[in-house]
Amino acid sequence: MPDRADCSASQMSATAVRDGLRELTANLMRIARGTGRPELVLEQALTLVGLFEAHRQVAGEDMPAAHVAEALRLAEISEDEEAVWGDWDRAVRAMVQGSLQVAAAELMAQHAQAAAGRKELFAGYRNIEKLHSRQLRRLIRR
């Protein structure tokens, strides 16, 4: 049974891997859109490899793929009934997810996947338009 220090070290290394993944991924996304720091990609990638190796040493195994996916997953949008912006946030999230799919598919010249991403992007946009129209109708009635 691992002791507390081992668990703490493992959690710290998992957090470091998560942060390294996010840093490199965010930079790559920014570079793809024309900003970002391309000169840092190699350094960030090598650092990330080192973080994965350090995690393996501390935890005794590679980081599970599910943890890698979780590190890169966007935060959940609150389903709170009181949240004023929940519907708007979900519509924007659909646009973001569609945009990410379009960008990834275009990088790989995957036309069918890019088309699917555009559908998701524009579905989110249509939801924004509906929400906006509803809001305007409410304001006009006042």
The 8 nearest C-alpha neighbors of each residue, nearest first, counted from 0:
[[1, 2, 3, 5, 6, 4, 58, 59],
 [2, 0, 5, 6, 3, 4, 58, 7],
 [1, 3, 5, 4, 6, 0, 7, 8],
 [4, 2, 6, 5, 7, 1, 8, 0],
 [3, 5, 7, 6, 2, 8, 1, 9],
 [6, 4, 8, 2, 3, 7, 1, 9],
 [7, 5, 9, 3, 4, 8, 10, 2],
 [6, 8, 4, 10, 9, 5, 3, 11],
 [9, 7, 11, 5, 10, 6, 4, 12],
 [8, 10, 6, 12, 58, 7, 11, 57],
 [11, 9, 13, 7, 8, 12, 6, 14],
 [10, 12, 8, 14, 9, 13, 7, 15],
 [11, 13, 15, 9, 54, 14, 10, 8],
 [14, 12, 10, 16, 15, 11, 9, 17],
 [15, 13, 17, 11, 12, 16, 10, 18],
 [14, 16, 12, 18, 13, 17, 19, 11],
 [17, 15, 19, 13, 14, 18, 50, 20],
 [18, 16, 14, 20, 70, 15, 19, 13],
 [17, 19, 15, 21, 16, 20, 22, 14],
 [20, 18, 16, 22, 21, 17, 47, 15],
 [21, 19, 17, 23, 18, 22, 24, 16],
 [20, 22, 24, 18, 19, 23, 25, 17],
 [21, 23, 19, 25, 20, 24, 18, 26],
 [22, 24, 26, 20, 25, 21, 43, 27],
 [25, 23, 27, 21, 26, 22, 20, 28],
 [24, 26, 28, 22, 27, 23, 21, 29],
 [25, 27, 29, 23, 35, 24, 28, 30],
 [28, 26, 30, 24, 29, 25, 31, 23],
 [29, 27, 31, 25, 26, 30, 24, 32],
 [28, 30, 35, 26, 34, 32, 31, 27],
 [29, 31, 35, 34, 27, 33, 32, 28],
 [32, 30, 28, 29, 33, 27, 34, 102],
 [31, 33, 29, 30, 34, 28, 35, 27],
 [34, 32, 30, 31, 29, 35, 28, 36],
 [35, 33, 30, 29, 32, 36, 31, 26],
 [36, 34, 30, 29, 26, 37, 33, 27],
 [35, 37, 38, 39, 26, 30, 34, 40],
 [38, 36, 39, 40, 35, 30, 26, 27],
 [37, 39, 36, 40, 41, 42, 35, 43],
 [40, 38, 42, 37, 36, 41, 43, 26],
 [41, 39, 43, 37, 42, 38, 44, 23],
 [40, 42, 44, 43, 39, 45, 38, 37],
 [41, 43, 45, 39, 44, 40, 46, 38],
 [44, 42, 46, 40, 41, 45, 23, 39],
 [43, 45, 47, 41, 46, 42, 40, 48],
 [46, 44, 48, 42, 47, 43, 41, 49],
 [47, 45, 43, 49, 44, 48, 42, 50],
 [46, 48, 50, 44, 49, 45, 19, 43],
 [47, 49, 45, 51, 50, 46, 52, 44],
 [50, 48, 52, 46, 47, 51, 53, 45],
 [49, 51, 47, 53, 52, 48, 16, 54],
 [52, 50, 54, 48, 49, 53, 16, 47],
 [51, 53, 55, 49, 54, 50, 48, 56],
 [54, 52, 50, 56, 55, 51, 49, 57],
 [53, 55, 51, 12, 57, 52, 56, 58],
 [54, 56, 60, 61, 52, 59, 58, 53],
 [57, 55, 53, 54, 59, 58, 52, 60],
 [56, 58, 54, 55, 59, 9, 53, 8],
 [59, 57, 55, 9, 60, 54, 56, 61],
 [58, 60, 55, 56, 57, 61, 54, 9],
 [61, 59, 55, 58, 62, 56, 54, 57],
 [62, 60, 55, 63, 54, 59, 51, 58],
 [61, 63, 64, 60, 66, 55, 67, 54],
 [64, 62, 65, 66, 61, 67, 60, 68],
 [63, 65, 67, 66, 68, 62, 69, 61],
 [64, 66, 68, 63, 67, 69, 62, 70],
 [67, 65, 69, 63, 64, 68, 70, 62],
 [66, 68, 64, 70, 65, 69, 63, 71],
 [69, 67, 65, 71, 66, 70, 72, 64],
 [68, 70, 66, 72, 71, 67, 65, 73],
 [71, 69, 67, 17, 68, 72, 66, 21],
 [70, 72, 68, 69, 21, 73, 67, 20],
 [73, 71, 69, 70, 68, 74, 75, 67],
 [72, 74, 71, 75, 69, 70, 76, 92],
 [75, 73, 72, 76, 71, 77, 69, 70],
 [76, 74, 77, 73, 72, 78, 89, 92],
 [75, 77, 78, 74, 89, 85, 88, 92],
 [76, 78, 79, 75, 85, 82, 80, 88],
 [77, 79, 80, 76, 85, 82, 81, 75],
 [78, 80, 82, 81, 77, 85, 83, 76],
 [79, 81, 82, 78, 83, 85, 77, 84],
 [80, 82, 79, 83, 78, 85, 84, 77],
 [83, 81, 79, 85, 80, 84, 77, 78],
 [84, 82, 85, 81, 86, 80, 87, 79],
 [83, 85, 87, 82, 86, 88, 89, 81],
 [86, 84, 88, 87, 82, 83, 89, 77],
 [87, 85, 89, 88, 84, 90, 83, 130],
 [88, 86, 90, 84, 85, 89, 91, 127],
 [87, 89, 85, 91, 90, 86, 84, 92],
 [90, 88, 92, 86, 91, 87, 85, 93],
 [91, 89, 123, 87, 93, 92, 88, 126],
 [90, 92, 94, 88, 93, 89, 123, 87],
 [93, 91, 89, 95, 94, 90, 88, 96],
 [94, 92, 123, 90, 96, 91, 95, 120],
 [93, 95, 120, 123, 91, 97, 92, 96],
 [96, 94, 92, 98, 97, 93, 99, 91],
 [97, 95, 99, 93, 98, 94, 92, 100],
 [98, 96, 116, 120, 119, 94, 100, 95],
 [97, 99, 95, 101, 100, 96, 94, 120],
 [100, 98, 96, 102, 101, 97, 103, 95],
 [99, 101, 116, 97, 103, 98, 102, 104],
 [100, 102, 113, 116, 98, 104, 99, 103],
 [101, 103, 99, 105, 100, 104, 98, 106],
 [104, 102, 106, 100, 105, 101, 99, 107],
 [105, 103, 109, 113, 107, 101, 106, 102],
 [104, 106, 108, 102, 107, 103, 101, 109],
 [107, 105, 103, 104, 108, 102, 109, 101],
 [106, 108, 104, 105, 109, 103, 110, 102],
 [109, 107, 105, 106, 104, 110, 113, 103],
 [110, 108, 104, 107, 112, 111, 105, 113],
 [109, 111, 113, 112, 108, 114, 104, 105],
 [112, 110, 114, 113, 109, 115, 104, 116],
 [111, 113, 115, 114, 110, 109, 104, 116],
 [114, 112, 101, 110, 116, 104, 111, 115],
 [113, 115, 117, 111, 116, 112, 110, 118],
 [116, 114, 112, 118, 117, 113, 111, 119],
 [115, 117, 97, 101, 100, 113, 119, 114],
 [116, 118, 120, 114, 119, 115, 97, 121],
 [119, 117, 115, 121, 116, 120, 122, 114],
 [120, 118, 97, 122, 116, 117, 121, 93],
 [121, 119, 94, 97, 117, 123, 118, 122],
 [120, 122, 124, 123, 118, 119, 125, 117],
 [123, 121, 119, 125, 124, 120, 118, 126],
 [124, 122, 90, 93, 94, 126, 121, 120],
 [123, 125, 121, 127, 126, 122, 128, 120],
 [126, 124, 128, 122, 127, 123, 121, 129],
 [127, 125, 129, 123, 124, 128, 90, 130],
 [126, 128, 124, 130, 125, 129, 90, 131],
 [127, 129, 125, 131, 126, 130, 132, 124],
 [130, 128, 126, 132, 131, 127, 133, 125],
 [129, 131, 127, 133, 128, 132, 126, 134],
 [130, 132, 128, 134, 129, 133, 127, 135],
 [133, 131, 135, 129, 134, 130, 128, 136],
 [134, 132, 130, 136, 131, 135, 129, 137],
 [133, 135, 131, 137, 132, 136, 130, 138],
 [134, 136, 138, 132, 137, 133, 139, 131],
 [137, 135, 139, 133, 138, 134, 132, 140],
 [138, 136, 134, 140, 135, 139, 133, 141],
 [137, 139, 135, 141, 136, 140, 134, 133],
 [138, 140, 136, 141, 137, 135, 134, 133],
 [141, 139, 137, 138, 136, 135, 134, 133],
 [140, 138, 139, 137, 136, 135, 134, 133]]
